[in-house]
Amino acid sequence: MTPDFFYGTAWKEERTAELTLLALRSGFRAIDTANQRRHYFEAGVGEALATALKEGIVTRDDLFIQTKFTSPAAQDHRLPFDAFAPVARQVNQSLTSSLKHLGVDVIDSFILHGPSSGYGWSEEDAATWRAMCAERDAGRTRLLGVSNISLDQLKALEAAGGERPAFVQNRCYARFGWDREVRAYCRRHNIVYQGFSILTANASVVRGPLVSAIAQRHKATNAQIIFRFMAGIGIVPLTGTSDAEHMRQDLAAKQFKLTAADLKALEALTS
Ligand SMILES: NC(=O)c1ccc[n+]([C@@H]2O[C@H](COP(=O)([O-])OP(=O)(O)OC[C@H]3O[C@@H](n4cnc5c(N)ncnc54)[C@H](OP(=O)(O)O)[C@@H]3O)[C@@H](O)[C@H]2O)c1
């Protein structure tokens, strides 16, 4: 399936399985996780997937399962790979562990959690990306993506001869035009842009007068208008809500139709 809304599983700890299962029961079909025990409990996601498959809530074909390779610098002591192995081996070990956690032979999307630094595309990044491409070629993931990446880094990846990703997953700030430059690059190259921290990084915009007026007009919540707006400008959003009613509302945001003028005004909001 093609994902149009991700349920994000970060920071749920011992509630990961319960909340992921609730999200699946609520209708989410695309699930985002990471093999980074510091912020995610990937095995809990696997537990929820196993229950949902066993109970017939979903079939494997209904699902879009996405996880990440997180480099040692962004991990705590609970590494899913050998800290002293070369990066290609670490990527291989991390994905092997993810497949085991998630109870599948192949995932739909494997994301590089972030380049090794906020600037540039290092030889280490290039080697990690090559290793991820090799895993895709070996059939262990269908697609690849990169996260927490700037426009300069995307260009550097390309300049280094790297294959362009299928996905970019970035934090999306209204004050930066909702990541305008990266989104424009993605559009030019048929890369699907996934946005996270949409509500939390833009609290004043979400509560602000423009979003409130549009929400009132549609008898919607402000969060629904924001999620609908994301779809309207080509962003596939992530939500990590722990609340059943918010899950329902977030998915129901699809039903609203925003006008071209609404989309334009929302896209121009900066704070
Ligand atoms: N690639 C990366 O580096 C990266 C970084 C951060 C996150 N992510 C991914 O993105 C996912 C989402 O993270 P996030 O940073 O966007 O924040 P989030 O975890 O989705 O947090 C959303 C917050 O907004 C609140 N909220 C209020 N009304 C809501 C509504 N109607 N719908 C949804 N939430 C509502 C939620 O509270 P309630 O629980 O009460 O609804 C929650 O506290 C993560 O789980 C993870 O998968 C990726």
The ligand as an ORCA input file, in Angstrom:
! r2SCAN-3c Opt
* xyz 0 1
  N      12.966     10.849     12.169
  C      13.036     11.402     13.347
  O      14.117     11.826     13.800
  C      11.793     11.552     14.169
  C      11.802     12.441     15.268
  C      10.627     12.591     15.994
  C       9.507     11.854     15.666
  N       9.550     10.970     14.628
  C       8.389     10.131     14.303
  O       7.224     10.936     14.251
  C       6.251     10.430     15.155
  C       5.363     11.545     15.647
  O       6.144     12.388     16.484
  P       5.819     13.936     16.656
  O       7.079     14.596     17.052
  O       5.110     14.384     15.427
  O       4.905     14.134     17.868
  P       3.813     13.209     18.520
  O       4.517     12.158     19.263
  O       2.856     12.864     17.457
  O       3.159     14.176     19.546
  C       1.980     14.795     19.234
  C       1.519     15.489     20.483
  O       0.417     16.274     20.134
  C      -0.659     15.931     20.968
  N      -1.955     16.043     20.286
  C      -2.961     16.835     20.643
  N      -4.003     16.738     19.822
  C      -3.679     15.850     18.900
  C      -4.338     15.320     17.772
  N      -5.578     15.615     17.417
  N      -3.665     14.439     17.024
  C      -2.415     14.088     17.337
  N      -1.738     14.536     18.418
  C      -2.374     15.429     19.182
  C      -0.408     14.510     21.397
  O      -1.096     14.286     22.601
  P      -2.074     13.024     22.755
  O      -1.194     11.830     22.850
  O      -2.816     13.319     23.990
  O      -2.951     12.999     21.541
  C       1.108     14.502     21.544
  O       1.494     14.979     22.803
  C       7.071      9.711     16.216
  O       6.342      8.777     16.945
  C       8.128      9.069     15.366
  O       7.632      7.889     14.769
  C      10.670     10.827     13.865
*
